[in-house]
């Protein structure tokens, strides 16, 4: 119980001691199921470029890009 209390106290100290953010993060999740995937390499590249350009035009500064669909990169154990 003491460990939990220390953890909560430590967490709250970090939560309330920081200063305001210097920059805003505007992110978008680009899922591979949104329709930009294509068996043709050129079509797929053009679709990805169009998505990235749309995000740039709308002032997004971060993209969370899904590249694996079957969780093949997960750690087993």
N, CA, C and O atoms as a DFTB+ gen file, in Angstrom:
308 C
 N C O
     1  1       0.820      -1.195       0.000
     2  2       0.000       0.000       0.000
     3  2       0.861       1.256       0.000
     4  3       0.521       2.246      -0.647
     5  1       1.991       1.215       0.734
     6  2       2.872       2.379       0.775
     7  2       3.472       2.658      -0.599
     8  3       3.626       3.811      -1.003
     9  1       3.810       1.573      -1.316
    10  2       4.379       1.757      -2.652
    11  2       3.383       2.451      -3.570
    12  3       3.757       3.309      -4.370
    13  1       2.125       2.079      -3.452
    14  2       1.083       2.700      -4.277
    15  2       0.934       4.173      -3.921
    16  3       0.792       5.011      -4.812
    17  1       0.964       4.495      -2.646
    18  2       0.848       5.893      -2.215
    19  2       2.026       6.708      -2.730
    20  3       1.847       7.841      -3.177
    21  1       3.238       6.139      -2.671
    22  2       4.410       6.840      -3.200
    23  2       4.285       7.052      -4.707
    24  3       4.621       8.116      -5.226
    25  1       3.800       6.032      -5.393
    26  2       3.624       6.145      -6.839
    27  2       2.631       7.250      -7.188
    28  3       2.886       8.055      -8.084
    29  1       1.508       7.291      -6.488
    30  2       0.495       8.322      -6.742
    31  2       1.065       9.698      -6.449
    32  3       0.839      10.633      -7.216
    33  1       1.799       9.840      -5.353
    34  2       2.416      11.116      -4.999
    35  2       3.432      11.539      -6.056
    36  3       3.468      12.703      -6.457
    37  1       4.253      10.596      -6.507
    38  2       5.241      10.890      -7.545
    39  2       4.555      11.289      -8.845
    40  3       4.957      12.254      -9.495
    41  1       3.527      10.548      -9.217
    42  2       2.786      10.856     -10.443
    43  2       2.180      12.251     -10.380
    44  3       2.282      13.018     -11.336
    45  1       1.553      12.578      -9.263
    46  2       0.925      13.899      -9.112
    47  2       1.959      15.011      -9.132
    48  3       1.693      16.095      -9.651
    49  1       3.135      14.756      -8.572
    50  2       4.170      15.791      -8.585
    51  2       4.628      16.076     -10.011
    52  3       4.882      17.231     -10.355
    53  1       4.738      15.045     -10.845
    54  2       5.088      15.264     -12.243
    55  2       3.942      15.918     -13.008
    56  3       4.164      16.742     -13.896
    57  1       2.746      15.550     -12.661
    58  2       1.572      16.052     -13.360
    59  2       1.391      17.548     -13.165
    60  3       1.056      18.258     -14.113
    61  1       1.605      18.031     -11.963
    62  2       1.320      19.427     -11.648
    63  2       2.553      20.325     -11.609
    64  3       2.409      21.537     -11.447
    65  1       3.750      19.779     -11.749
    66  2       4.947      20.602     -11.640
    67  2       5.466      21.100     -12.982
    68  3       6.311      21.994     -13.019
    69  1       4.986      20.551     -14.059
    70  2       5.497      20.926     -15.369
    71  2       4.994      22.274     -15.823
    72  3       3.993      22.788     -15.324
    73  1       5.706      22.835     -16.774
    74  2       5.250      24.090     -17.358
    75  2       4.428      23.773     -18.599
    76  3       4.369      22.623     -19.033
    77  1       3.807      24.771     -19.158
    78  2       2.958      24.572     -20.326
    79  2       3.739      24.081     -21.535
    80  3       4.951      24.276     -21.626
    81  1       3.062      23.467     -22.427
    82  2       3.702      22.943     -23.631
    83  2       4.177      24.080     -24.519
    84  3       3.488      25.087     -24.680
    85  1       5.366      23.909     -25.096
    86  2       5.910      24.916     -25.995
    87  2       5.258      24.855     -27.372
    88  3       5.143      25.870     -28.059
    89  1       4.841      23.679     -27.762
    90  2       4.253      23.519     -29.089
    91  2       3.059      22.579     -29.010
    92  3       2.992      21.691     -28.160
    93  1       2.139      22.798     -29.904
    94  2       0.953      21.954     -29.969
    95  2       1.248      20.746     -30.859
    96  3       1.888      20.873     -31.903
    97  1       0.781      19.590     -30.438
    98  2       0.911      18.395     -31.271
    99  2      -0.427      18.143     -31.938
   100  3      -1.438      17.906     -31.277
   101  1      -0.413      18.200     -33.255
   102  2      -1.612      17.907     -34.033
   103  2      -1.326      16.629     -34.801
   104  3      -0.600      16.642     -35.795
   105  1      -1.896      15.530     -34.339
   106  2      -1.583      14.219     -34.895
   107  2      -2.800      13.585     -35.549
   108  3      -3.946      13.912     -35.242
   109  1      -2.509      12.670     -36.456
   110  2      -3.556      11.910     -37.138
   111  2      -3.121      10.448     -37.185
   112  3      -1.955      10.144     -37.434
   113  1      -4.068       9.552     -36.943
   114  2      -3.824       8.123     -37.059
   115  2      -4.132       7.715     -38.488
   116  3      -5.276       7.820     -38.931
   117  1      -3.121       7.248     -39.215
   118  2      -3.304       6.795     -40.589
   119  2      -3.362       5.267     -40.581
   120  3      -2.330       4.597     -40.605
   121  1      -4.563       4.735     -40.547
   122  2      -4.760       3.295     -40.495
   123  2      -4.593       2.690     -41.881
   124  3      -4.927       3.316     -42.886
   125  1      -4.084       1.490     -41.926
   126  2      -3.916       0.830     -43.221
   127  2      -5.246       0.372     -43.799
   128  3      -5.293      -0.081     -44.943
   129  1      -6.323       0.479     -43.039
   130  2      -7.633       0.050     -43.500
   131  2      -8.470       1.204     -44.033
   132  3      -9.661       1.031     -44.294
   133  1      -7.864       2.385     -44.200
   134  2      -8.609       3.557     -44.662
   135  2      -8.774       3.604     -46.177
   136  3      -9.361       4.555     -46.694
   137  1      -8.281       2.622     -46.891
   138  2      -8.489       2.570     -48.326
   139  2      -7.310       3.036     -49.160
   140  3      -7.399       3.027     -50.387
   141  1      -6.210       3.443     -48.543
   142  2      -5.075       3.887     -49.338
   143  2      -4.176       2.735     -49.752
   144  3      -3.294       2.908     -50.594
   145  1      -4.389       1.551     -49.166
   146  2      -3.611       0.364     -49.531
   147  2      -4.076      -0.142     -50.896
   148  3      -5.273      -0.207     -51.177
   149  1      -3.113      -0.494     -51.728
   150  2      -3.419      -1.013     -53.054
   151  2      -2.362      -2.049     -53.419
   152  3      -1.209      -1.912     -53.010
   153  1      -2.726      -3.082     -54.179
   154  2      -1.717      -4.061     -54.600
   155  2      -0.690      -3.451     -55.553
   156  3       0.442      -3.929     -55.639
   157  1      -1.083      -2.399     -56.267
   158  2      -0.178      -1.727     -57.191
   159  2       0.699      -0.744     -56.414
   160  3       0.185       0.121     -55.705
   161  1       2.024      -0.876     -56.546
   162  2       2.965      -0.066     -55.770
   163  2       2.801       1.424     -56.044
   164  3       2.773       2.225     -55.110
   165  1       2.691       1.805     -57.310
   166  2       2.568       3.232     -57.650
   167  2       1.287       3.839     -57.094
   168  3       1.304       4.950     -56.564
   169  1       0.190       3.122     -57.210
   170  2      -1.085       3.613     -56.677
   171  2      -1.002       3.784     -55.168
   172  3      -1.471       4.783     -54.623
   173  1      -0.406       2.808     -54.495
   174  2      -0.257       2.874     -53.047
   175  2       0.603       4.076     -52.642
   176  3       0.245       4.810     -51.721
   177  1       1.733       4.279     -53.326
   178  2       2.605       5.419     -53.025
   179  2       1.890       6.741     -53.266
   180  3       2.016       7.669     -52.467
   181  1       1.145       6.834     -54.355
   182  2       0.406       8.068     -54.643
   183  2      -0.681       8.327     -53.604
   184  3      -0.910       9.473     -53.218
   185  1      -1.348       7.271     -53.150
   186  2      -2.369       7.427     -52.108
   187  2      -1.752       7.916     -50.800
   188  3      -2.310       8.787     -50.133
   189  1      -0.599       7.355     -50.438
   190  2       0.086       7.786     -49.215
   191  2       0.531       9.239     -49.347
   192  3       0.385      10.022     -48.408
   193  1       1.073       9.602     -50.506
   194  2       1.480      11.001     -50.724
   195  2       0.290      11.951     -50.615
   196  3       0.413      13.042     -50.060
   197  1      -0.854      11.539     -51.139
   198  2      -2.054      12.385     -51.062
   199  2      -2.505      12.562     -49.614
   200  3      -2.885      13.662     -49.213
   201  1      -2.464      11.482     -48.826
   202  2      -2.827      11.575     -47.409
   203  2      -1.871      12.515     -46.692
   204  3      -2.306      13.374     -45.925
   205  1      -0.570      12.362     -46.933
   206  2       0.423      13.221     -46.281
   207  2       0.260      14.682     -46.689
   208  3       0.404      15.576     -45.855
   209  1      -0.035      14.933     -47.952
   210  2      -0.223      16.310     -48.411
   211  2      -1.461      16.932     -47.770
   212  3      -1.441      18.101     -47.385
   213  1      -2.531      16.158     -47.657
   214  2      -3.744      16.654     -46.999
   215  2      -3.459      17.019     -45.546
   216  3      -3.920      18.051     -45.058
   217  1      -2.702      16.174     -44.860
   218  2      -2.345      16.470     -43.470
   219  2      -1.472      17.717     -43.381
   220  3      -1.657      18.543     -42.487
   221  1      -0.529      17.856     -44.299
   222  2       0.332      19.045     -44.317
   223  2      -0.493      20.303     -44.568
   224  3      -0.286      21.325     -43.915
   225  1      -1.421      20.228     -45.506
   226  2      -2.270      21.380     -45.825
   227  2      -3.134      21.799     -44.638
   228  3      -3.515      22.964     -44.528
   229  1      -3.442      20.854     -43.754
   230  2      -4.276      21.136     -42.586
   231  2      -3.459      21.328     -41.308
   232  3      -3.996      21.250     -40.203
   233  1      -2.158      21.579     -41.466
   234  2      -1.247      21.923     -40.364
   235  2      -1.066      20.827     -39.315
   236  3      -0.879      21.126     -38.136
   237  1      -1.119      19.577     -39.730
   238  2      -0.788      18.492     -38.805
   239  2       0.731      18.400     -38.723
   240  3       1.420      18.614     -39.721
   241  1       1.253      18.087     -37.552
   242  2       2.702      17.996     -37.411
   243  2       3.169      16.612     -36.955
   244  3       4.352      16.422     -36.675
   245  1       2.258      15.653     -36.878
   246  2       2.623      14.284     -36.514
   247  2       1.644      13.314     -37.162
   248  3       0.447      13.582     -37.256
   249  1       2.181      12.184     -37.605
   250  2       1.345      11.139     -38.196
   251  2       1.674       9.829     -37.496
   252  3       2.834       9.422     -37.434
   253  1       0.661       9.182     -36.977
   254  2       0.809       7.853     -36.393
   255  2       0.421       6.882     -37.501
   256  3      -0.753       6.763     -37.850
   257  1       1.403       6.196     -38.043
   258  2       1.231       5.439     -39.269
   259  2       1.266       3.951     -38.974
   260  3       2.268       3.444     -38.469
   261  1       0.181       3.240     -39.283
   262  2       0.118       1.794     -39.072
   263  2       0.718       1.100     -40.278
   264  3       0.276       1.311     -41.408
   265  1       1.726       0.272     -40.041
   266  2       2.359      -0.420     -41.156
   267  2       2.168      -1.932     -41.107
   268  3       2.359      -2.608     -42.118
   269  1       1.798      -2.468     -39.963
   270  2       1.565      -3.904     -39.831
   271  2       0.111      -4.146     -39.470
   272  3      -0.428      -3.492     -38.577
   273  1      -0.516      -5.068     -40.147
   274  2      -1.920      -5.327     -39.889
   275  2      -2.202      -6.558     -39.054
   276  3      -3.304      -6.705     -38.525
   277  1      -1.221      -7.453     -38.925
   278  2      -1.461      -8.710     -38.233
   279  2      -0.658      -8.830     -36.947
   280  3      -0.493      -9.931     -36.421
   281  1      -0.168      -7.734     -36.445
   282  2       0.594      -7.714     -35.194
   283  2       1.808      -8.636     -35.292
   284  3       2.166      -9.301     -34.320
   285  1       2.431      -8.673     -36.453
   286  2       3.574      -9.552     -36.662
   287  2       4.830      -9.042     -35.961
   288  3       5.808      -9.777     -35.829
   289  1       4.808      -7.786     -35.510
   290  2       5.978      -7.224     -34.839
   291  2       5.877      -7.320     -33.322
   292  3       6.756      -6.818     -32.621
   293  1       4.841      -7.942     -32.802
   294  2       4.647      -8.034     -31.354
   295  2       5.638      -9.026     -30.746
   296  3       6.049      -9.997     -31.383
   297  1       6.002      -8.754     -29.514
   298  2       6.896      -9.662     -28.795
   299  2       6.105     -10.843     -28.254
   300  3       5.008     -10.676     -27.722
   301  1       6.654     -12.005     -28.389
   302  2       6.005     -13.202     -27.854
   303  2       6.706     -13.604     -26.561
   304  3       7.926     -13.494     -26.438
   305  1       5.934     -14.058     -25.627
   306  2       6.597     -14.526     -24.411
   307  2       5.801     -14.346     -23.263
   308  3       6.223     -14.691     -22.160
